[in-house]
Amino acid sequence: MKRLTPVMERQLMLACRKNRSLSTAAQALWEIVREEGENLTAARVEDPLYQR
């Protein structure tokens, strides 16, 4: 697979209010996004096309 240039990178940040709890739905979404972020980061480490 040919690598596209320029490489496009984005940062994702999750935030919540201090001393406030999330709704059940928001907590579920928070966990999914966190897990997917970890999976994508791990995949980049192993992907030879992503090496800079």
N, CA, C and O of each residue as an XYZ file, in Angstrom:
208
protein
N       0.841     -1.163      0.000
C       0.000      0.000      0.000
C       0.897      1.241      0.000
O       1.850      1.330      0.774
N       0.586      2.177     -0.861
C       1.359      3.409     -0.950
C       0.924      4.385      0.144
O      -0.265      4.604      0.376
N       1.902      4.947      0.790
C       1.624      5.915      1.847
C       1.305      7.280      1.237
O       1.977      7.731      0.309
N       0.294      7.915      1.761
C      -0.088      9.235      1.271
C       0.731     10.314      1.968
O       1.008     10.229      3.164
N       1.108     11.313      1.210
C       1.789     12.455      1.808
C       1.046     13.713      1.410
O       0.600     13.784      0.265
N       0.885     14.658      2.218
C       1.358     14.706      3.600
C       0.490     13.845      4.506
O      -0.688     13.617      4.234
N       1.092     13.379      5.574
C       0.375     12.562      6.549
C      -0.542     13.467      7.359
O      -0.155     14.562      7.768
N      -1.744     13.000      7.582
C      -2.696     13.784      8.365
C      -2.819     13.154      9.746
O      -3.135     11.970      9.867
N      -2.575     13.927     10.765
C      -2.679     13.436     12.133
C      -3.641     14.316     12.909
O      -3.708     15.528     12.704
N      -4.383     13.682     13.802
C      -5.303     14.421     14.661
C      -5.152     13.915     16.080
O      -4.872     12.739     16.313
N      -5.337     14.804     17.005
C      -5.340     14.416     18.407
C      -6.771     14.451     18.913
O      -7.562     15.322     18.549
N      -7.075     13.497     19.747
C      -8.402     13.418     20.339
C      -8.259     13.580     21.843
O      -7.402     12.949     22.463
N      -9.088     14.415     22.420
C      -9.039     14.617     23.861
C     -10.445     14.477     24.419
O     -11.397     15.055     23.895
N     -10.560     13.711     25.474
C     -11.827     13.572     26.173
C     -11.735     14.357     27.472
O     -10.705     14.333     28.145
N     -12.782     15.035     27.814
C     -12.789     15.817     29.049
C     -14.118     15.631     29.766
O     -15.162     15.428     29.146
N     -14.049     15.706     31.067
C     -15.282     15.690     31.861
C     -15.085     16.622     33.051
O     -13.959     16.963     33.412
N     -16.165     17.015     33.632
C     -16.095     17.956     34.752
C     -15.619     17.260     36.022
O     -15.950     16.106     36.292
N     -14.846     17.994     36.773
C     -14.328     17.485     38.032
C     -15.481     17.281     39.017
O     -16.402     18.094     39.100
N     -15.405     16.183     39.753
C     -16.404     15.856     40.784
C     -17.815     15.700     40.226
O     -18.799     15.934     40.927
N     -17.905     15.301     38.956
C     -19.209     15.034     38.337
C     -19.151     13.652     37.717
O     -18.122     13.263     37.165
N     -20.227     12.916     37.801
C     -20.255     11.594     37.186
C     -20.899     11.687     35.802
O     -21.717     12.567     35.531
N     -20.505     10.755     34.939
C     -21.072     10.694     33.593
C     -22.323      9.831     33.607
O     -22.476      8.958     34.461
N     -23.209     10.076     32.662
C     -24.373      9.203     32.516
C     -23.884      7.832     32.065
O     -22.739      7.690     31.634
N     -24.733      6.839     32.162
C     -24.361      5.488     31.751
C     -23.961      5.463     30.281
O     -22.973      4.823     29.919
N     -24.715      6.150     29.438
C     -24.408      6.189     28.003
C     -23.087      6.906     27.749
O     -22.284      6.448     26.936
N     -22.852      8.019     28.430
C     -21.606      8.766     28.247
C     -20.415      7.950     28.724
O     -19.359      7.974     28.090
N     -20.566      7.229     29.828
C     -19.483      6.381     30.336
C     -19.165      5.270     29.339
O     -17.996      4.955     29.118
N     -20.191      4.675     28.736
C     -19.979      3.620     27.742
C     -19.235      4.173     26.530
O     -18.309      3.538     26.027
N     -19.635      5.348     26.063
C     -18.957      5.971     24.928
C     -17.510      6.299     25.281
O     -16.612      6.078     24.469
N     -17.275      6.822     26.475
C     -15.932      7.157     26.950
C     -15.032      5.915     26.880
O     -13.900      5.994     26.402
N     -15.536      4.776     27.354
C     -14.755      3.536     27.348
C     -14.454      3.065     25.925
O     -13.338      2.626     25.644
N     -15.429      3.150     25.032
C     -15.223      2.724     23.643
C     -14.157      3.582     22.978
O     -13.256      3.054     22.327
N     -14.248      4.886     23.131
C     -13.278      5.794     22.513
C     -11.887      5.550     23.083
O     -10.910      5.537     22.335
N     -11.782      5.356     24.391
C     -10.489      5.104     25.020
C      -9.870      3.805     24.501
O      -8.684      3.770     24.170
N     -10.670      2.737     24.429
C     -10.172      1.449     23.945
C      -9.742      1.533     22.481
O      -8.691      1.009     22.111
N     -10.546      2.187     21.650
C     -10.193      2.311     20.238
C      -8.929      3.145     20.056
O      -8.107      2.850     19.188
N      -8.776      4.174     20.863
C      -7.559      4.976     20.811
C      -6.329      4.147     21.134
O      -5.300      4.266     20.469
N      -6.434      3.307     22.153
C      -5.323      2.423     22.510
C      -5.037      1.437     21.381
O      -3.876      1.178     21.066
N      -6.087      0.887     20.771
C      -5.906     -0.060     19.664
C      -5.226      0.603     18.469
O      -4.328      0.015     17.864
N      -5.641      1.810     18.127
C      -5.044      2.517     16.994
C      -3.587      2.866     17.264
O      -2.745      2.763     16.372
N      -3.291      3.276     18.484
C      -1.910      3.600     18.841
C      -1.031      2.362     18.734
O       0.080      2.435     18.210
N      -1.512      1.234     19.222
C      -0.748     -0.012     19.142
C      -0.561     -0.440     17.688
O       0.507     -0.929     17.321
N      -1.583     -0.263     16.862
C      -1.490     -0.646     15.453
C      -0.462      0.206     14.720
O       0.233     -0.295     13.836
N      -0.355      1.474     15.070
C       0.625      2.354     14.428
C       2.050      1.905     14.718
O       2.917      1.979     13.847
N       2.290      1.445     15.923
C       3.636      1.005     16.306
C       4.074     -0.161     15.425
O       5.246     -0.258     15.060
N       3.143     -1.040     15.084
C       3.455     -2.234     14.306
C       3.365     -2.009     12.796
O       3.806     -2.869     12.034
N       2.820     -0.908     12.347
C       2.594     -0.660     10.923
C       3.827     -0.036     10.273
O       4.197      1.088     10.613
N       4.471     -0.750      9.339
C       5.669     -0.201      8.700
C       5.369      1.040      7.854
O       6.269      1.846      7.618
N       4.141      1.210      7.398
C       3.792      2.384      6.601
C       3.694      3.642      7.456
O       3.767      4.755      6.937
N       3.529      3.467      8.759
C       3.384      4.626      9.627
C       4.721      5.108     10.179
O       4.802      6.192     10.757
N       5.761      4.311     10.003
C       7.072      4.696     10.544
C       7.557      5.967      9.879
O       7.483      6.100      8.658
N       8.047      6.893     10.667
C       8.487      8.189     10.140
C       9.926      8.152      9.744
O      10.464      9.157      9.280
